[in-house]
Amino acid sequence: MSSGCATSGSVQQEINLPSPAAAGDLLKPVPVPQPKRGDDARSFAARTRAALVEANGRIVGGCRWYDGVRRSYAPAAGEYACEASPSKP
């Protein structure tokens, strides 16, 4: 057999991954709070903190969603390094 006819024996399978839209709001950006005229700095800081907590929650949720997708395609692949707990600011 010539080397041009040799194959590795592995067959690639087509995999249709779910659309990122399947993750819902997990992969959508969190709006950045904008200061309002006459805002107290503490109220602006509170809105910014709330947005960061929401964003961190979405990142963790997105990671968990992706981990589930990954496991459904490769259940024997082992653990995925997903940080499951966001740090509190």
N, CA, C and O atoms as CSV, one atom per row, in Angstrom:
chain,resi,resn,atom,element,x,y,z
A,1,MET,N,N,0.855,-1.174,0.000
A,1,MET,CA,C,0.000,0.000,0.000
A,1,MET,C,C,0.894,1.228,0.000
A,1,MET,O,O,1.875,1.293,0.741
A,2,SER,N,N,0.557,2.183,-0.821
A,2,SER,CA,C,1.342,3.413,-0.852
A,2,SER,C,C,0.976,4.280,0.337
A,2,SER,O,O,-0.109,4.157,0.905
A,3,SER,N,N,1.898,5.156,0.703
A,3,SER,CA,C,1.635,5.999,1.874
A,3,SER,C,C,0.470,6.952,1.629
A,3,SER,O,O,-0.153,7.411,2.587
A,4,GLY,N,N,0.164,7.257,0.390
A,4,GLY,CA,C,-0.950,8.142,0.084
A,4,GLY,C,C,-2.300,7.512,0.376
A,4,GLY,O,O,-3.297,8.223,0.497
A,5,CYS,N,N,-2.350,6.187,0.492
A,5,CYS,CA,C,-3.606,5.487,0.746
A,5,CYS,C,C,-3.796,5.159,2.220
A,5,CYS,O,O,-4.886,4.750,2.621
A,6,ALA,N,N,-2.779,5.327,3.016
A,6,ALA,CA,C,-2.864,4.956,4.428
A,6,ALA,C,C,-3.716,5.975,5.182
A,6,ALA,O,O,-3.662,7.172,4.901
A,7,THR,N,N,-4.495,5.494,6.132
A,7,THR,CA,C,-5.272,6.375,6.997
A,7,THR,C,C,-4.947,6.033,8.435
A,7,THR,O,O,-4.407,4.965,8.721
A,8,SER,N,N,-5.265,6.916,9.315
A,8,SER,CA,C,-4.975,6.679,10.722
A,8,SER,C,C,-6.002,5.763,11.361
A,8,SER,O,O,-5.787,5.272,12.469
A,9,GLY,N,N,-7.101,5.530,10.688
A,9,GLY,CA,C,-8.127,4.676,11.247
A,9,GLY,C,C,-9.155,5.429,12.072
A,9,GLY,O,O,-10.196,4.863,12.406
A,10,SER,N,N,-8.902,6.674,12.408
A,10,SER,CA,C,-9.884,7.430,13.172
A,10,SER,C,C,-10.866,8.092,12.211
A,10,SER,O,O,-10.492,8.562,11.137
A,11,VAL,N,N,-12.110,8.115,12.617
A,11,VAL,CA,C,-13.158,8.713,11.806
A,11,VAL,C,C,-13.689,9.921,12.556
A,11,VAL,O,O,-14.060,9.819,13.725
A,12,GLN,N,N,-13.724,11.042,11.898
A,12,GLN,CA,C,-14.261,12.241,12.536
A,12,GLN,C,C,-15.777,12.216,12.435
A,12,GLN,O,O,-16.343,11.916,11.384
A,13,GLN,N,N,-16.414,12.533,13.535
A,13,GLN,CA,C,-17.861,12.614,13.557
A,13,GLN,C,C,-18.271,14.073,13.581
A,13,GLN,O,O,-17.615,14.905,14.208
A,14,GLU,N,N,-19.345,14.372,12.901
A,14,GLU,CA,C,-19.871,15.732,12.948
A,14,GLU,C,C,-20.623,15.910,14.260
A,14,GLU,O,O,-21.469,15.094,14.625
A,15,ILE,N,N,-20.304,16.970,14.948
A,15,ILE,CA,C,-20.956,17.274,16.221
A,15,ILE,C,C,-21.660,18.608,16.080
A,15,ILE,O,O,-21.055,19.606,15.687
A,16,ASN,N,N,-22.925,18.617,16.400
A,16,ASN,CA,C,-23.705,19.852,16.361
A,16,ASN,C,C,-23.878,20.358,17.788
A,16,ASN,O,O,-24.743,19.891,18.529
A,17,LEU,N,N,-23.045,21.313,18.155
A,17,LEU,CA,C,-23.126,21.896,19.495
A,17,LEU,C,C,-24.342,22.816,19.588
A,17,LEU,O,O,-24.762,23.398,18.588
A,18,PRO,N,N,-24.901,22.945,20.779
A,18,PRO,CA,C,-26.028,23.854,20.935
A,18,PRO,C,C,-25.601,25.297,20.688
A,18,PRO,O,O,-24.454,25.674,20.931
A,19,SER,N,N,-26.516,26.067,20.218
A,19,SER,CA,C,-26.269,27.491,19.997
A,19,SER,C,C,-26.037,28.175,21.341
A,19,SER,O,O,-26.625,27.769,22.343
A,20,PRO,N,N,-25.196,29.201,21.382
A,20,PRO,CA,C,-25.049,29.957,22.633
A,20,PRO,C,C,-26.384,30.527,23.126
A,20,PRO,O,O,-26.539,30.783,24.320
A,21,ALA,N,N,-27.343,30.726,22.226
A,21,ALA,CA,C,-28.659,31.221,22.632
A,21,ALA,C,C,-29.350,30.243,23.580
A,21,ALA,O,O,-30.219,30.638,24.358
A,22,ALA,N,N,-28.962,28.962,23.514
A,22,ALA,CA,C,-29.552,27.958,24.397
A,22,ALA,C,C,-29.218,28.234,25.857
A,22,ALA,O,O,-29.901,27.731,26.749
A,23,ALA,N,N,-28.193,29.016,26.113
A,23,ALA,CA,C,-27.811,29.357,27.488
A,23,ALA,C,C,-28.666,30.480,28.056
A,23,ALA,O,O,-28.537,30.822,29.232
A,24,GLY,N,N,-29.527,31.051,27.243
A,24,GLY,CA,C,-30.397,32.126,27.729
A,24,GLY,C,C,-29.608,33.367,28.105
A,24,GLY,O,O,-28.701,33.778,27.381
A,25,ASP,N,N,-29.951,33.959,29.230
A,25,ASP,CA,C,-29.301,35.199,29.672
A,25,ASP,C,C,-27.883,34.983,30.199
A,25,ASP,O,O,-27.157,35.949,30.436
A,26,LEU,N,N,-27.484,33.719,30.383
A,26,LEU,CA,C,-26.163,33.463,30.965
A,26,LEU,C,C,-25.028,34.063,30.148
A,26,LEU,O,O,-24.019,34.481,30.717
A,27,LEU,N,N,-25.169,34.114,28.842
A,27,LEU,CA,C,-24.083,34.609,27.996
A,27,LEU,C,C,-24.329,36.027,27.481
A,27,LEU,O,O,-23.626,36.498,26.587
A,28,LYS,N,N,-25.314,36.694,28.041
A,28,LYS,CA,C,-25.585,38.081,27.641
A,28,LYS,C,C,-24.853,39.037,28.578
A,28,LYS,O,O,-24.757,38.782,29.778
A,29,PRO,N,N,-24.339,40.132,28.032
A,29,PRO,CA,C,-23.643,41.087,28.891
A,29,PRO,C,C,-24.592,41.755,29.885
A,29,PRO,O,O,-25.783,41.919,29.620
A,30,VAL,N,N,-24.046,42.128,31.012
A,30,VAL,CA,C,-24.797,42.873,32.020
A,30,VAL,C,C,-24.570,44.353,31.739
A,30,VAL,O,O,-23.424,44.781,31.597
A,31,PRO,N,N,-25.637,45.143,31.654
A,31,PRO,CA,C,-25.467,46.574,31.386
A,31,PRO,C,C,-24.616,47.257,32.464
A,31,PRO,O,O,-24.758,46.982,33.655
A,32,VAL,N,N,-23.749,48.135,32.024
A,32,VAL,CA,C,-22.902,48.899,32.948
A,32,VAL,C,C,-23.725,50.056,33.501
A,32,VAL,O,O,-24.253,50.863,32.735
A,33,PRO,N,N,-23.838,50.145,34.819
A,33,PRO,CA,C,-24.597,51.260,35.398
A,33,PRO,C,C,-23.949,52.604,35.041
A,33,PRO,O,O,-22.726,52.739,35.042
A,34,GLN,N,N,-24.770,53.562,34.747
A,34,GLN,CA,C,-24.293,54.911,34.440
A,34,GLN,C,C,-24.750,55.842,35.558
A,34,GLN,O,O,-25.875,55.732,36.047
A,35,PRO,N,N,-23.885,56.747,35.954
A,35,PRO,CA,C,-24.309,57.687,37.001
A,35,PRO,C,C,-25.434,58.582,36.481
A,35,PRO,O,O,-25.454,58.983,35.318
A,36,LYS,N,N,-26.362,58.878,37.381
A,36,LYS,CA,C,-27.479,59.767,37.036
A,36,LYS,C,C,-27.237,61.114,37.693
A,36,LYS,O,O,-26.614,61.210,38.751
A,37,ARG,N,N,-27.737,62.134,37.052
A,37,ARG,CA,C,-27.581,63.487,37.595
A,37,ARG,C,C,-28.164,63.543,39.004
A,37,ARG,O,O,-29.301,63.134,39.239
A,38,GLY,N,N,-27.375,64.048,39.920
A,38,GLY,CA,C,-27.810,64.184,41.308
A,38,GLY,C,C,-27.644,62.913,42.136
A,38,GLY,O,O,-28.027,62.885,43.305
A,39,ASP,N,N,-27.073,61.852,41.538
A,39,ASP,CA,C,-26.868,60.602,42.266
A,39,ASP,C,C,-25.915,60.783,43.434
A,39,ASP,O,O,-24.924,61.509,43.350
A,40,ASP,N,N,-26.231,60.126,44.486
A,40,ASP,CA,C,-25.317,60.006,45.603
A,40,ASP,C,C,-24.290,58.938,45.208
A,40,ASP,O,O,-24.645,57.940,44.582
A,41,ALA,N,N,-23.047,59.140,45.563
A,41,ALA,CA,C,-21.989,58.187,45.211
A,41,ALA,C,C,-22.287,56.801,45.763
A,41,ALA,O,O,-21.946,55.797,45.138
A,42,ARG,N,N,-22.922,56.739,46.931
A,42,ARG,CA,C,-23.235,55.434,47.528
A,42,ARG,C,C,-24.288,54.681,46.720
A,42,ARG,O,O,-24.202,53.460,46.586
A,43,SER,N,N,-25.274,55.383,46.183
A,43,SER,CA,C,-26.298,54.689,45.389
A,43,SER,C,C,-25.704,54.201,44.064
A,43,SER,O,O,-26.043,53.119,43.583
A,44,PHE,N,N,-24.813,55.013,43.478
A,44,PHE,CA,C,-24.146,54.579,42.247
A,44,PHE,C,C,-23.252,53.366,42.522
A,44,PHE,O,O,-23.216,52.422,41.733
A,45,ALA,N,N,-22.534,53.402,43.642
A,45,ALA,CA,C,-21.678,52.269,44.003
A,45,ALA,C,C,-22.517,51.016,44.236
A,45,ALA,O,O,-22.102,49.916,43.869
A,46,ALA,N,N,-23.687,51.173,44.841
A,46,ALA,CA,C,-24.561,50.018,45.092
A,46,ALA,C,C,-25.065,49.424,43.778
A,46,ALA,O,O,-25.116,48.203,43.634
A,47,ARG,N,N,-25.436,50.270,42.824
A,47,ARG,CA,C,-25.885,49.767,41.514
A,47,ARG,C,C,-24.743,49.064,40.781
A,47,ARG,O,O,-24.946,48.035,40.136
A,48,THR,N,N,-23.544,49.632,40.889
A,48,THR,CA,C,-22.382,49.015,40.246
A,48,THR,C,C,-22.070,47.667,40.884
A,48,THR,O,O,-21.778,46.699,40.182
A,49,ARG,N,N,-22.129,47.602,42.195
A,49,ARG,CA,C,-21.883,46.330,42.891
A,49,ARG,C,C,-22.919,45.288,42.487
A,49,ARG,O,O,-22.573,44.134,42.234
A,50,ALA,N,N,-24.183,45.686,42.424
A,50,ALA,CA,C,-25.243,44.752,42.030
A,50,ALA,C,C,-25.006,44.225,40.611
A,50,ALA,O,O,-25.235,43.046,40.339
A,51,ALA,N,N,-24.552,45.093,39.717
A,51,ALA,CA,C,-24.264,44.669,38.342
A,51,ALA,C,C,-23.099,43.686,38.312
A,51,ALA,O,O,-23.115,42.724,37.545
A,52,LEU,N,N,-22.090,43.926,39.143
A,52,LEU,CA,C,-20.950,43.003,39.200
A,52,LEU,C,C,-21.352,41.642,39.756
A,52,LEU,O,O,-20.896,40.610,39.262
A,53,VAL,N,N,-22.198,41.634,40.775
A,53,VAL,CA,C,-22.676,40.369,41.340
A,53,VAL,C,C,-23.466,39.604,40.280
A,53,VAL,O,O,-23.297,38.393,40.136
A,54,GLU,N,N,-24.327,40.301,39.540
A,54,GLU,CA,C,-25.100,39.660,38.476
A,54,GLU,C,C,-24.172,39.129,37.387
A,54,GLU,O,O,-24.343,38.002,36.922
A,55,ALA,N,N,-23.195,39.931,36.981
A,55,ALA,CA,C,-22.258,39.508,35.931
A,55,ALA,C,C,-21.473,38.277,36.370
A,55,ALA,O,O,-21.317,37.336,35.592
A,56,ASN,N,N,-20.979,38.271,37.599
A,56,ASN,CA,C,-20.238,37.118,38.097
A,56,ASN,C,C,-21.125,35.878,38.149
A,56,ASN,O,O,-20.672,34.773,37.848
A,57,GLY,N,N,-22.381,36.058,38.527
A,57,GLY,CA,C,-23.319,34.934,38.541
A,57,GLY,C,C,-23.542,34.375,37.145
A,57,GLY,O,O,-23.644,33.161,36.967
A,58,ARG,N,N,-23.617,35.257,36.154
A,58,ARG,CA,C,-23.788,34.800,34.773
A,58,ARG,C,C,-22.550,34.056,34.285
A,58,ARG,O,O,-22.663,33.061,33.569
A,59,ILE,N,N,-21.376,34.532,34.669
A,59,ILE,CA,C,-20.137,33.858,34.267
A,59,ILE,C,C,-20.113,32.439,34.844
A,59,ILE,O,O,-19.806,31.482,34.134
A,60,VAL,N,N,-20.434,32.309,36.120
A,60,VAL,CA,C,-20.457,30.988,36.752
A,60,VAL,C,C,-21.537,30.121,36.119
A,60,VAL,O,O,-21.302,28.947,35.833
A,61,GLY,N,N,-22.720,30.692,35.899
A,61,GLY,CA,C,-23.802,29.934,35.270
A,61,GLY,C,C,-23.442,29.495,33.867
A,61,GLY,O,O,-23.750,28.373,33.467
A,62,GLY,N,N,-22.789,30.376,33.113
A,62,GLY,CA,C,-22.353,30.029,31.766
A,62,GLY,C,C,-21.315,28.928,31.786
A,62,GLY,O,O,-21.317,28.047,30.926
A,63,CYS,N,N,-20.436,28.976,32.758
A,63,CYS,CA,C,-19.421,27.942,32.915
A,63,CYS,C,C,-20.081,26.603,33.223
A,63,CYS,O,O,-19.708,25.580,32.649
A,64,ARG,N,N,-21.051,26.604,34.117
A,64,ARG,CA,C,-21.759,25.359,34.453
A,64,ARG,C,C,-22.528,24.831,33.241
A,64,ARG,O,O,-22.545,23.626,32.992
A,65,TRP,N,N,-23.170,25.740,32.483
A,65,TRP,CA,C,-23.899,25.327,31.281
A,65,TRP,C,C,-22.941,24.679,30.282
A,65,TRP,O,O,-23.220,23.605,29.747
A,66,TYR,N,N,-21.821,25.336,30.040
A,66,TYR,CA,C,-20.847,24.801,29.092
A,66,TYR,C,C,-20.288,23.475,29.581
A,66,TYR,O,O,-20.059,22.567,28.782
A,67,ASP,N,N,-20.067,23.356,30.875
A,67,ASP,CA,C,-19.574,22.107,31.435
A,67,ASP,C,C,-20.569,20.981,31.172
A,67,ASP,O,O,-20.168,19.863,30.849
A,68,GLY,N,N,-21.863,21.269,31.307
A,68,GLY,CA,C,-22.892,20.271,31.011
A,68,GLY,C,C,-22.899,19.881,29.543
A,68,GLY,O,O,-23.049,18.705,29.211
A,69,VAL,N,N,-22.737,20.866,28.658
A,69,VAL,CA,C,-22.666,20.582,27.221
A,69,VAL,C,C,-21.458,19.702,26.948
A,69,VAL,O,O,-21.555,18.705,26.232
A,70,ARG,N,N,-20.335,20.070,27.513
A,70,ARG,CA,C,-19.105,19.325,27.297
A,70,ARG,C,C,-19.239,17.888,27.784
A,70,ARG,O,O,-18.821,16.952,27.103
A,71,ARG,N,N,-19.817,17.721,28.952
A,71,ARG,CA,C,-19.997,16.374,29.500
A,71,ARG,C,C,-20.951,15.545,28.641
A,71,ARG,O,O,-20.777,14.332,28.519
A,72,SER,N,N,-21.946,16.182,28.051
A,72,SER,CA,C,-22.896,15.420,27.238
A,72,SER,C,C,-22.235,14.880,25.971
A,72,SER,O,O,-22.701,13.892,25.405
A,73,TYR,N,N,-21.165,15.512,25.528
A,73,TYR,CA,C,-20.458,15.043,24.329
A,73,TYR,C,C,-19.252,14.172,24.671
A,73,TYR,O,O,-18.817,13.373,23.843
A,74,ALA,N,N,-18.723,14.310,25.840
A,74,ALA,CA,C,-17.522,13.545,26.218
A,74,ALA,C,C,-17.608,13.164,27.693
A,74,ALA,O,O,-16.844,13.688,28.503
A,75,PRO,N,N,-18.523,12.261,28.060
A,75,PRO,CA,C,-18.720,11.961,29.478
A,75,PRO,C,C,-17.494,11.365,30.164
A,75,PRO,O,O,-17.388,11.447,31.388
A,76,ALA,N,N,-16.578,10.778,29.426
A,76,ALA,CA,C,-15.400,10.180,30.051
A,76,ALA,C,C,-14.199,11.117,30.027
A,76,ALA,O,O,-13.087,10.700,30.350
A,77,ALA,N,N,-14.405,12.366,29.653
A,77,ALA,CA,C,-13.293,13.301,29.495
A,77,ALA,C,C,-12.742,13.802,30.820
A,77,ALA,O,O,-11.684,14.431,30.839
A,78,GLY,N,N,-13.422,13.545,31.919
A,78,GLY,CA,C,-12.920,13.994,33.208
A,78,GLY,C,C,-13.507,15.325,33.626
A,78,GLY,O,O,-14.426,15.843,32.992
A,79,GLU,N,N,-12.978,15.859,34.674
A,79,GLU,CA,C,-13.491,17.105,35.240
A,79,GLU,C,C,-13.052,18.315,34.437
A,79,GLU,O,O,-11.951,18.344,33.887
A,80,TYR,N,N,-13.918,19.306,34.374
A,80,TYR,CA,C,-13.625,20.580,33.745
A,80,TYR,C,C,-13.361,21.569,34.862
A,80,TYR,O,O,-14.065,21.573,35.871
A,81,ALA,N,N,-12.361,22.399,34.690
A,81,ALA,CA,C,-11.981,23.350,35.741
A,81,ALA,C,C,-12.915,24.549,35.726
A,81,ALA,O,O,-12.547,25.621,35.245
A,82,CYS,N,N,-14.096,24.375,36.242
A,82,CYS,CA,C,-15.085,25.454,36.300
A,82,CYS,C,C,-15.161,25.966,37.728
A,82,CYS,O,O,-15.473,25.214,38.651
A,83,GLU,N,N,-14.878,27.222,37.902
A,83,GLU,CA,C,-15.006,27.824,39.215
A,83,GLU,C,C,-16.484,28.030,39.484
A,83,GLU,O,O,-17.121,28.851,38.825
A,84,ALA,N,N,-17.035,27.311,40.426
A,84,ALA,CA,C,-18.466,27.309,40.636
A,84,ALA,C,C,-18.948,28.342,41.644
A,84,ALA,O,O,-20.153,28.438,41.880
A,85,SER,N,N,-18.076,29.099,42.231
A,85,SER,CA,C,-18.544,30.084,43.202
A,85,SER,C,C,-17.872,31.426,42.954
A,85,SER,O,O,-16.662,31.567,43.131
A,86,PRO,N,N,-18.666,32.409,42.543
A,86,PRO,CA,C,-18.082,33.730,42.320
A,86,PRO,C,C,-17.643,34.358,43.634
A,86,PRO,O,O,-18.251,34.129,44.680
A,87,SER,N,N,-16.601,35.139,43.569
A,87,SER,CA,C,-16.172,35.836,44.773
A,87,SER,C,C,-17.070,37.041,44.999
A,87,SER,O,O,-17.516,37.683,44.047
A,88,LYS,N,N,-17.321,37.331,46.212
A,88,LYS,CA,C,-18.166,38.479,46.574
A,88,LYS,C,C,-17.275,39.725,46.617
A,88,LYS,O,O,-16.212,39.706,47.239
A,89,PRO,N,N,-17.705,40.804,45.960
A,89,PRO,CA,C,-16.890,42.027,46.014
A,89,PRO,C,C,-16.903,42.642,47.387
A,89,PRO,O,O,-16.270,43.675,47.607
